[in-house]
Amino acid sequence: MIEYANANLMAVDTHVFRVAHRLGLSSAKTAIKTEEDLTKLFKDDLATLHQAMVLFGRYTCKAIHPLCENCFLKPYCKTTQSFKV
């Protein structure tokens, strides 16, 4: 059996993809390329970063009606201007 619990891996789902692009961490067109970009930028604790980005994308940086006015990353966001806040 393969043990992934402590693996230093970055999975890119829809939330991670969206957050990475809105923050300018990647401009890649695919999840695989976005994963490569994020892995180069953040070499350690990738599983923790993944979980944080998923939760952030799910509850704050949502696809529809993101909560930009309450976002602590608003100064770094590349797309805040395109949302009505």
C-alpha positions as a Markdown table, in Angstrom:
| # | Residue | x | y | z |
|---|---|---|---|---|
| 1 | Met | 0.0 | 0.0 | 0.0 |
| 2 | Ile | 1.3 | 3.5 | -0.9 |
| 3 | Glu | 1.3 | 6.0 | 2.0 |
| 4 | Tyr | 0.2 | 9.5 | 0.9 |
| 5 | Ala | -0.6 | 11.0 | 4.3 |
| 6 | Asn | 2.7 | 12.7 | 4.8 |
| 7 | Ala | 3.7 | 13.2 | 1.1 |
| 8 | Asn | 4.8 | 16.6 | -0.1 |
| 9 | Leu | 2.3 | 16.8 | -3.0 |
| 10 | Met | 0.2 | 19.6 | -4.5 |
| 11 | Ala | -3.1 | 18.6 | -6.0 |
| 12 | Val | -4.9 | 21.2 | -8.2 |
| 13 | Asp | -8.6 | 21.1 | -8.1 |
| 14 | Thr | -11.1 | 23.8 | -9.2 |
| 15 | His | -10.5 | 25.8 | -6.0 |
| 16 | Val | -6.7 | 25.7 | -6.1 |
| 17 | Phe | -6.8 | 26.5 | -9.8 |
| 18 | Arg | -9.0 | 29.6 | -9.3 |
| 19 | Val | -7.1 | 30.9 | -6.3 |
| 20 | Ala | -3.7 | 30.4 | -8.0 |
| 21 | His | -4.8 | 32.3 | -11.0 |
| 22 | Arg | -6.5 | 35.1 | -9.1 |
| 23 | Leu | -3.4 | 35.7 | -7.0 |
| 24 | Gly | -1.1 | 35.6 | -10.0 |
| 25 | Leu | 0.7 | 32.4 | -8.8 |
| 26 | Ser | 0.1 | 30.8 | -12.2 |
| 27 | Ser | -1.2 | 31.6 | -15.6 |
| 28 | Ala | -1.1 | 28.0 | -16.9 |
| 29 | Lys | -4.1 | 26.7 | -18.8 |
| 30 | Thr | -4.2 | 23.3 | -17.2 |
| 31 | Ala | -4.3 | 21.8 | -13.7 |
| 32 | Ile | -1.0 | 19.9 | -14.4 |
| 33 | Lys | 0.9 | 23.0 | -15.4 |
| 34 | Thr | -0.6 | 25.0 | -12.5 |
| 35 | Glu | 0.6 | 22.2 | -10.2 |
| 36 | Glu | 4.1 | 22.5 | -11.7 |
| 37 | Asp | 4.0 | 26.3 | -11.2 |
| 38 | Leu | 2.9 | 26.0 | -7.5 |
| 39 | Thr | 5.4 | 23.2 | -6.8 |
| 40 | Lys | 8.2 | 25.5 | -8.1 |
| 41 | Leu | 7.1 | 28.4 | -6.0 |
| 42 | Phe | 6.3 | 26.5 | -2.8 |
| 43 | Lys | 8.7 | 23.6 | -2.3 |
| 44 | Asp | 7.7 | 22.5 | 1.2 |
| 45 | Asp | 4.4 | 21.7 | 3.0 |
| 46 | Leu | 2.5 | 21.4 | -0.3 |
| 47 | Ala | -0.2 | 19.3 | 1.2 |
| 48 | Thr | -0.9 | 22.0 | 3.8 |
| 49 | Leu | -0.9 | 24.7 | 1.1 |
| 50 | His | -3.3 | 22.6 | -1.0 |
| 51 | Gln | -5.8 | 22.2 | 1.9 |
| 52 | Ala | -5.5 | 26.0 | 2.7 |
| 53 | Met | -6.1 | 27.0 | -0.9 |
| 54 | Val | -9.1 | 24.6 | -1.2 |
| 55 | Leu | -10.8 | 26.0 | 2.0 |
| 56 | Phe | -9.9 | 29.6 | 1.0 |
| 57 | Gly | -11.4 | 29.0 | -2.5 |
| 58 | Arg | -14.5 | 27.3 | -1.2 |
| 59 | Tyr | -15.4 | 29.9 | 1.5 |
| 60 | Thr | -13.8 | 33.2 | 0.6 |
| 61 | Cys | -12.5 | 33.3 | -3.0 |
| 62 | Lys | -15.6 | 31.7 | -4.4 |
| 63 | Ala | -16.2 | 31.3 | -8.1 |
| 64 | Ile | -19.5 | 33.2 | -7.9 |
| 65 | His | -19.7 | 36.2 | -5.6 |
| 66 | Pro | -16.3 | 36.0 | -4.0 |
| 67 | Leu | -16.0 | 37.8 | -0.6 |
| 68 | Cys | -13.4 | 40.3 | -1.7 |
| 69 | Glu | -14.4 | 42.9 | 0.9 |
| 70 | Asn | -13.4 | 40.5 | 3.7 |
| 71 | Cys | -10.3 | 39.0 | 2.0 |
| 72 | Phe | -6.9 | 39.4 | 3.7 |
| 73 | Leu | -5.3 | 38.8 | 0.3 |
| 74 | Lys | -7.2 | 41.5 | -1.5 |
| 75 | Pro | -4.0 | 43.6 | -2.0 |
| 76 | Tyr | -2.4 | 40.7 | -3.9 |
| 77 | Cys | -5.4 | 39.7 | -6.0 |
| 78 | Lys | -5.1 | 40.2 | -9.8 |
| 79 | Thr | -8.9 | 40.1 | -10.4 |
| 80 | Thr | -10.4 | 42.1 | -7.5 |
| 81 | Gln | -11.1 | 45.0 | -9.9 |
| 82 | Ser | -13.3 | 42.8 | -12.1 |
| 83 | Phe | -15.7 | 42.0 | -9.2 |
| 84 | Lys | -18.4 | 44.4 | -8.0 |
| 85 | Val | -17.4 | 44.9 | -4.4 |
